[in-house]
Amino acid sequence: MGTIVVQGVLKDGRGFVELVLPDADPQQRRDLEKETQFQYWLYRDGALLYASPPLQMRDLRWAGGDGALILTGSP
């Protein structure tokens, strides 16, 4: 299982959050395409570090050649 990457990005002067899911499969994409919102939690050593607010799903796409799934959202 790969590492999920969370990063802030700026597109057209607006801030977004991108989650990169390295081991996504086609079923996960189909499930996520039905969603309008998502939320994520960051943990370290079992301790919760951050809980995101609900984010509106803005984009869902496959990454270039590595097959990762990228979710883009904003508050």
MOURNOR-V404125 format. One line per field, one symbol per residue. psi: psi as a letter, one per 20 degrees, with the letter a starting at -180 (. if undefined). A space follows every 10 residues. Layout:
psi->???
This chain:
psi->prppppqpqp pkjqprpppo ohkqrhgggg ghhiqiqrqq ppqpkipphp pqrpppphqo qqrdiijqpp pprq.
